[in-house]
Amino acid sequence: MFHRKIYQLCEAKCDVCMFIRDQNRWIDQARIVDIEGDIVTVRYTEEDEDEVRALEEFFRLESIGSVMQRLSSVPKSPDYEILISDDCPASEQVPPRSELDKP
């Protein structure tokens, strides 16, 4: 089942977050580029203070503990206002932040 899900994510060519069990680390915004037997090829970028590196690593399927796909994200900044489309039906609109803070 897990092998099939990783294969689907590889075919979809979407970014995923992976937890590598034997290294006890997360890889963010990785792309699964190939699966051959039980070897999974992953590409991702890492940023240091003054450089960006593109990496490609190979992992055994059993060393991958978790794979997640980010659906969306919203900044947590207090002065960030969620944009609301006027075309959206009223029942699906998110109320303004000022109304959410009311008790």
Contacts in CASP RR format, 6 or more apart in sequence:
PFRMAT RR
TARGET T0000
AUTHOR 0000-0000-0000
METHOD contacts of the structure
MODEL  1
MFHRKIYQLCEAKCDVCMFIRDQNRWIDQARIVDIEGDIVTVRYTEEDED
EVRALEEFFRLESIGSVMQRLSSVPKSPDYEILISDDCPASEQVPPRSEL
DKP
2 61 0 8 1.000
2 64 0 8 1.000
3 35 0 8 1.000
3 38 0 8 1.000
3 61 0 8 1.000
5 67 0 8 1.000
6 32 0 8 1.000
6 35 0 8 1.000
6 40 0 8 1.000
6 61 0 8 1.000
6 64 0 8 1.000
6 67 0 8 1.000
7 35 0 8 1.000
9 16 0 8 1.000
9 32 0 8 1.000
9 67 0 8 1.000
9 69 0 8 1.000
10 32 0 8 1.000
10 33 0 8 1.000
10 34 0 8 1.000
10 35 0 8 1.000
13 31 0 8 1.000
14 31 0 8 1.000
14 69 0 8 1.000
15 29 0 8 1.000
15 30 0 8 1.000
15 31 0 8 1.000
15 69 0 8 1.000
15 70 0 8 1.000
16 30 0 8 1.000
16 31 0 8 1.000
16 32 0 8 1.000
16 67 0 8 1.000
16 68 0 8 1.000
16 69 0 8 1.000
17 26 0 8 1.000
17 27 0 8 1.000
17 28 0 8 1.000
17 29 0 8 1.000
17 30 0 8 1.000
17 67 0 8 1.000
17 68 0 8 1.000
17 69 0 8 1.000
17 70 0 8 1.000
18 26 0 8 1.000
18 27 0 8 1.000
18 30 0 8 1.000
18 42 0 8 1.000
18 59 0 8 1.000
18 64 0 8 1.000
18 65 0 8 1.000
18 66 0 8 1.000
18 67 0 8 1.000
18 68 0 8 1.000
19 25 0 8 1.000
19 26 0 8 1.000
19 27 0 8 1.000
19 64 0 8 1.000
19 65 0 8 1.000
19 66 0 8 1.000
19 67 0 8 1.000
20 26 0 8 1.000
20 27 0 8 1.000
20 59 0 8 1.000
20 63 0 8 1.000
20 64 0 8 1.000
20 65 0 8 1.000
21 62 0 8 1.000
21 63 0 8 1.000
21 64 0 8 1.000
21 65 0 8 1.000
22 63 0 8 1.000
23 63 0 8 1.000
27 42 0 8 1.000
27 44 0 8 1.000
27 57 0 8 1.000
28 44 0 8 1.000
29 44 0 8 1.000
29 45 0 8 1.000
30 42 0 8 1.000
30 43 0 8 1.000
30 44 0 8 1.000
31 42 0 8 1.000
31 43 0 8 1.000
31 44 0 8 1.000
32 40 0 8 1.000
32 41 0 8 1.000
32 42 0 8 1.000
33 41 0 8 1.000
33 42 0 8 1.000
33 43 0 8 1.000
33 56 0 8 1.000
34 40 0 8 1.000
34 41 0 8 1.000
35 41 0 8 1.000
35 61 0 8 1.000
37 61 0 8 1.000
38 60 0 8 1.000
38 61 0 8 1.000
38 62 0 8 1.000
39 58 0 8 1.000
39 59 0 8 1.000
39 60 0 8 1.000
39 61 0 8 1.000
40 58 0 8 1.000
40 59 0 8 1.000
40 60 0 8 1.000
40 61 0 8 1.000
40 64 0 8 1.000
41 56 0 8 1.000
41 57 0 8 1.000
41 58 0 8 1.000
42 56 0 8 1.000
42 57 0 8 1.000
42 58 0 8 1.000
42 59 0 8 1.000
43 54 0 8 1.000
43 55 0 8 1.000
43 56 0 8 1.000
44 54 0 8 1.000
44 55 0 8 1.000
44 57 0 8 1.000
45 52 0 8 1.000
45 53 0 8 1.000
45 54 0 8 1.000
45 55 0 8 1.000
46 52 0 8 1.000
46 53 0 8 1.000
46 55 0 8 1.000
47 53 0 8 1.000
74 80 0 8 1.000
74 82 0 8 1.000
81 96 0 8 1.000
81 97 0 8 1.000
82 94 0 8 1.000
82 97 0 8 1.000
84 93 0 8 1.000
84 94 0 8 1.000
84 96 0 8 1.000
85 93 0 8 1.000
END
